[in-house]
Amino acid sequence: MICVSIGRTRHSMMVQEHRALAERGAKLVEYRLDWLGRQPDPAKLLKDRPTPVVATCRRREDRGRWSGSEEKRQAVLREAIVAGVEYVDLEVDVAKTIPRYGSTKRIVSYHNFEDTPADLDAIHAKLAECDPDIVKLVTMANWPGDNARMLDLVRRAKVPTVGFCMGELGVVSRLLCGKFGSPFSYATFSRDRELAPGQLSFDEMKGPYRYDDINSETEVYAVAGDPVAHSYSPLIHNAAFREIGLNAIYVPLRVPKHTFPQSVKDLDPIGIRGYSVTIPHKEAAIEVAKEKNPVALAIGAANTLYRNDSGDWAATNTDYEAAMSTLMDGLRQRNPDASLNGLKVLMLGAGGVARAIGYGCVKAGAVLTIASRTKERAIELARSLDASAIRWEKRGGGHIDVIINCTPLGMHPNVEETPMSVNWLQEHMLVFDTIYNPENTLFLKEARARRCATVSGLEMFVRQAAAQFELFTGKAAPVETMREALRRGISPVKLNY
């Protein structure tokens, strides 16, 4: 179950928001009484409530807004209990001073906004001594492995326990705590109304992540990167799981740079079955794997980790096949028998995607030239691929058959940028932009205006994700569902689920 936190400064606004959430399918809400100033009226709020309520009144030291006396704060919580609120949230240091009364269930809570302590079990034991119906233990994640420790505690707890980590590093535990036995997790009314670090919106948890469908048998997959919050991979993979009725969830997992191998090991207790690997971990992903695909080894980077038949990690690079099939489809727009062999290809950028595409172009017999805004990276990649490197300023000179943009120039929100001057584009060229948001970049629009053949990065992104999906699940990917989910996700008009 999802508990939606409501923090408003007026009673009427809190009631209206509660009703709106109930209409959208919310089953439980948290009233943050500390947002109402010094005179909250629990009885007024609870009258005719459309769903059960958790009453909470947070002190400033607990990152709340209560500015009155501690005596008055505890009196407000007692008033909520007398009014028959379904749950009351009591901090561990005051729980024993507010006795059980009526049918109200007691949530005894501990919050740590700095870290996830080593002595989680001892803290939990202290909370369990305060006559709780539910223990709530929430900490700040400073390392991916903090999530695994927290979720393991939830799994082992004898008292029903809401336990997860806060912050961007802790999002995975907010989404998975129900799998390990948590009675509920918390969400916010909307993404721009976050009441705690790392909190997701109700629509996100209910829609793409299908939180209420998660159970102990749910399989877990993840996209690992740093940053990762911008990734659309969860949107399309979860849409695919929904389409074929698979009991699985795909979560975003921020893994700080240089920590990937250790983080994968520390997260092993969560039971993650596969990783989509993005910047900056593609090289490190190969180190983790026991089975290494020859193409991934040749490229020097893997974007996919999945469990092989022996249960070991296997690494491959689905960017390679997806990019090359997309590129060839572009070439064949004008000539069904087209080949890269002998064509002069200019590749802009020298990152992980460029490495995969460059390898494919050289293998297909293309004459590859690389230009990067960081000259040293272009030289290094060109050397490893037996290609040529030129200065960024020289990228518009000479004869070019194919231009491939592997830079972020033109990516949302900087949609007015382009990696090439329109004057350098010629009608005979194929222009391939690996950016997928927006689908139609300024670069592609200008290329079409010059009558170039064009290929969007959206198709490549969907194809590499579909290949990952099939490796993860052993089932055919619903490609059209994934494509449409991505298009909806990057559309300026966002739809509620």
Protein Blocks (a to p, Z undefined) as FASTA:
>chain_A
ZZdddddfbfklmmmmmmmmmmnopabdcddfklnojmdcfklmmgopabdcddddddfk
lopabfbdfklmmmmmmmmmmnopabdcddfklmmmmccehjbdcddddddfkbccfklm
mmmmmmmmnopabdcdddddfbfklmmmmmmmmmmpmbdcddddedjklmmmmmmmmmno
pabdcddfblklcfbghiacfklmmmmnommlpcfklccdddddddfklpcklmmmmmmm
mmnopacddddddddehilmmmmmmmmmnopabdcdddfklmmmmmmpmbdcfklmmnop
afbdcddfkopacdddfklmmmmmmmmmmmmmmomkbcfehpacddedjbfklmmmmmmm
mmnopacddddfblklmmmmmmmnopadddfklmmgcjdfbdcdfbfehiafklmbcfbd
fklpcfkbccddfbfbdfbdfklmmmmmnopacddfklmmmmmmmmmmmmmnopacdfkl
mmmmmmmmmpmbdcdZZ
